[in-house]
């Protein structure tokens, strides 16, 4: 499956959007924990 093709149905696009959102949230939490660890 290629991400370059624009042939997505709503289910696939929804899964991709939710996955991207949660990866972004994970990165934010990792940065927060690292900052808290460094400040102590």
Backbone torsions as a table, in degrees:
resi	resn	phi	psi	omega
1	UNK	NA	132.2	-177.3
2	UNK	-107.7	136.1	178.7
3	UNK	-78.5	-13.0	-179.2
4	UNK	-74.5	-28.0	179.2
5	UNK	-74.1	136.5	-176.9
6	UNK	-89.2	20.2	-175.4
7	UNK	-93.2	72.9	177.9
8	UNK	-106.8	141.6	167.1
9	UNK	-92.3	174.8	-174.0
10	UNK	-65.1	-32.1	179.9
11	UNK	-64.0	-47.4	-179.0
12	UNK	-66.4	-40.0	-179.8
13	UNK	-66.7	-38.2	177.9
14	UNK	-63.8	-43.6	179.1
15	UNK	-63.3	-42.5	179.5
16	UNK	-63.7	-41.1	-179.3
17	UNK	-66.4	-44.8	179.8
18	UNK	-64.7	-42.0	179.2
19	UNK	-61.9	-44.8	179.4
20	UNK	-62.8	-41.5	179.5
21	UNK	-60.5	-47.3	-176.9
22	UNK	-70.5	-31.5	174.1
23	UNK	-64.8	-39.0	177.5
24	UNK	-62.9	-43.8	178.1
25	UNK	-61.3	-42.2	178.3
26	UNK	-60.3	-42.6	179.7
27	UNK	-63.0	-41.1	178.5
28	UNK	-61.2	-45.4	179.6
29	UNK	-63.2	-40.2	179.1
30	UNK	-62.7	-43.4	178.8
31	UNK	-63.0	-43.1	179.2
32	UNK	-60.8	-46.9	-179.9
33	UNK	-63.3	-39.0	178.2
34	UNK	-65.1	-42.4	179.0
35	UNK	-63.2	-43.5	178.8
36	UNK	-62.9	-40.8	-179.9
37	UNK	-65.2	-40.2	-178.1
38	UNK	-69.6	-37.9	-177.0
39	UNK	-70.3	-20.5	-177.4
40	UNK	-80.4	NA	NA
